[in-house]
Amino acid sequence: MVRLEGTVAAIHSLTLADADELLALRIRNRRFFTPYEPVLNDDDFTAASIRRGIEQGLHDEAEDRGYAFAIRDLQTAKLVGRIRLSNVFRGPWQNATLGYYIDEASNGRGFATDAVALTTRFAFENARLHRVQAGVRTDNPRSMRVLEKNAFRREGIALRYLNISGEWRDHVIFAKTVEEA
Ligand SMILES: CC(C)(COP(=O)(O)OP(=O)(O)OC[C@H]1O[C@@H](n2cnc3c(N)ncnc32)[C@H](O)[C@@H]1OP(=O)(O)O)[C@@H](O)C(=O)NCCC(=O)NCCS
């Protein structure tokens, strides 16, 4: 069980003990997160679906394919979001993709910035990856700011990169390699 503490946030491995809080967070942010996620339906907002997602994450972690973390307010221990390294690729690439979200009610307090710093540290120091990449919708300046504050480099724009909210959206690709950590 990984646990890392930053200035305002802590991250720890996401487990079934987090399922109820995560479901509540996902339900109350359904509309807020819609522009940044694949198309979801009512079935994705049930306890069974959330538990399946967490179990899949634990399976991925055991197979070194991905690492999912709960983000908690360091002061109150309340769940404020989730961050995840996905698509871990070893061999000559040693790369993973980073994705995250923060409860709308807890936005603007530095939780994402702290969680990205901690997860990047985990990626380089614990998972021994060489590169972490994040793709951000071109109209999501808040998320770009979070990555820039973490000294991620803006590499360019990938056209029609991901199907988000029902359309193939252009994304700005940000990355950092261990040499820049
Ligand atoms: C993007 C997101 C994770 C940011 O979380 P957060 O905890 O509010 O982020 P932080 O507080 O660490 O930092 C936000 C920064 O963006 C800045 N910001 C906020 N709105 C902004 C805007 N419209 N334009 C530019 N910067 C903006 C804040 O001022 C802050 O920077 P600062 O510390 O220099 O003042 C959160 O809004 C979210 O979950 N959004 C929906 C899902 C999402 O976009 N996920 C990322 C997909 S790539």
The ligand as an SDF file (V2000), in Angstrom:
LIG
                    3D

 48 50  0  0  0  0  0  0  0  0999 V2000
   -8.2040   20.3730  -13.6710 C   0  0  0  0  0  0  0  0  0  0  0  0
   -8.4200   20.0600  -12.1850 C   0  0  0  0  0  0  0  0  0  0  0  0
   -7.8780   18.6840  -11.8930 C   0  0  0  0  0  0  0  0  0  0  0  0
   -7.6780   21.1150  -11.3540 C   0  0  0  0  0  0  0  0  0  0  0  0
   -7.7820   20.7580   -9.9820 O   0  0  0  0  0  0  0  0  0  0  0  0
   -7.4490   21.8230   -8.8100 P   0  0  0  0  0  0  0  0  0  0  0  0
   -7.2370   21.0570   -7.5480 O   0  0  0  0  0  0  0  0  0  0  0  0
   -8.4540   22.8810   -8.8210 O   0  0  0  0  0  0  0  0  0  0  0  0
   -6.0510   22.3990   -9.3290 O   0  0  0  0  0  0  0  0  0  0  0  0
   -5.0220   23.3120   -8.4740 P   0  0  0  0  0  0  0  0  0  0  0  0
   -5.7810   24.0460   -7.4220 O   0  0  0  0  0  0  0  0  0  0  0  0
   -3.8820   22.4680   -8.0630 O   0  0  0  0  0  0  0  0  0  0  0  0
   -4.4770   24.3130   -9.5860 O   0  0  0  0  0  0  0  0  0  0  0  0
   -5.3420   24.9550  -10.4960 C   0  0  0  0  0  0  0  0  0  0  0  0
   -4.6050   26.0860  -11.1710 C   0  0  0  0  0  0  0  0  0  0  0  0
   -5.3390   26.4920  -12.3220 O   0  0  0  0  0  0  0  0  0  0  0  0
   -5.5880   27.8840  -12.2510 C   0  0  0  0  0  0  0  0  0  0  0  0
   -6.8180   28.1440  -12.9800 N   0  0  0  0  0  0  0  0  0  0  0  0
   -8.0940   27.9690  -12.5690 C   0  0  0  0  0  0  0  0  0  0  0  0
   -8.9300   28.3190  -13.5700 N   0  0  0  0  0  0  0  0  0  0  0  0
   -8.1610   28.6830  -14.6280 C   0  0  0  0  0  0  0  0  0  0  0  0
   -8.4390   29.1580  -15.9420 C   0  0  0  0  0  0  0  0  0  0  0  0
   -9.6820   29.2860  -16.3900 N   0  0  0  0  0  0  0  0  0  0  0  0
   -7.3840   29.4430  -16.7600 N   0  0  0  0  0  0  0  0  0  0  0  0
   -6.1060   29.2930  -16.3200 C   0  0  0  0  0  0  0  0  0  0  0  0
   -5.7840   28.8610  -15.0750 N   0  0  0  0  0  0  0  0  0  0  0  0
   -6.8160   28.5660  -14.2520 C   0  0  0  0  0  0  0  0  0  0  0  0
   -5.6460   28.1650  -10.7820 C   0  0  0  0  0  0  0  0  0  0  0  0
   -5.4970   29.5550  -10.5070 O   0  0  0  0  0  0  0  0  0  0  0  0
   -4.4770   27.3170  -10.2950 C   0  0  0  0  0  0  0  0  0  0  0  0
   -3.2250   27.9100  -10.6080 O   0  0  0  0  0  0  0  0  0  0  0  0
   -2.4110   28.8310   -9.5380 P   0  0  0  0  0  0  0  0  0  0  0  0
   -2.0580   27.9330   -8.3910 O   0  0  0  0  0  0  0  0  0  0  0  0
   -1.2350   29.3030  -10.3070 O   0  0  0  0  0  0  0  0  0  0  0  0
   -3.3430   29.9290   -9.1230 O   0  0  0  0  0  0  0  0  0  0  0  0
   -9.9350   20.1140  -11.8180 C   0  0  0  0  0  0  0  0  0  0  0  0
  -10.4600   21.3430  -12.2350 O   0  0  0  0  0  0  0  0  0  0  0  0
  -10.7570   18.9880  -12.4610 C   0  0  0  0  0  0  0  0  0  0  0  0
  -10.8430   17.8940  -11.9160 O   0  0  0  0  0  0  0  0  0  0  0  0
  -11.3490   19.2680  -13.6290 N   0  0  0  0  0  0  0  0  0  0  0  0
  -12.2070   18.2800  -14.3030 C   0  0  0  0  0  0  0  0  0  0  0  0
  -11.4300   17.0680  -14.7750 C   0  0  0  0  0  0  0  0  0  0  0  0
  -10.1730   17.4250  -15.5260 C   0  0  0  0  0  0  0  0  0  0  0  0
  -10.0840   18.4060  -16.2240 O   0  0  0  0  0  0  0  0  0  0  0  0
   -9.1680   16.5660  -15.3960 N   0  0  0  0  0  0  0  0  0  0  0  0
   -7.9010   16.7250  -16.0900 C   0  0  0  0  0  0  0  0  0  0  0  0
   -8.0000   16.1540  -17.4560 C   0  0  0  0  0  0  0  0  0  0  0  0
   -6.4550   16.3530  -18.3320 S   0  0  0  0  0  0  0  0  0  0  0  0
  1  2  1  0
  2  3  1  0
  2  4  1  0
  2 36  1  0
  4  5  1  0
  5  6  1  0
  6  7  2  0
  6  8  1  0
  6  9  1  0
  9 10  1  0
 10 11  2  0
 10 12  1  0
 10 13  1  0
 13 14  1  0
 14 15  1  0
 15 16  1  0
 15 30  1  0
 16 17  1  0
 17 18  1  0
 17 28  1  0
 18 19  1  0
 18 27  1  0
 19 20  2  0
 20 21  1  0
 21 22  1  0
 21 27  2  0
 22 23  1  0
 22 24  2  0
 24 25  1  0
 25 26  2  0
 26 27  1  0
 28 29  1  0
 28 30  1  0
 30 31  1  0
 31 32  1  0
 32 33  2  0
 32 34  1  0
 32 35  1  0
 36 37  1  0
 36 38  1  0
 38 39  2  0
 38 40  1  0
 40 41  1  0
 41 42  1  0
 42 43  1  0
 43 44  2  0
 43 45  1  0
 45 46  1  0
 46 47  1  0
 47 48  1  0
M  END
$$$$
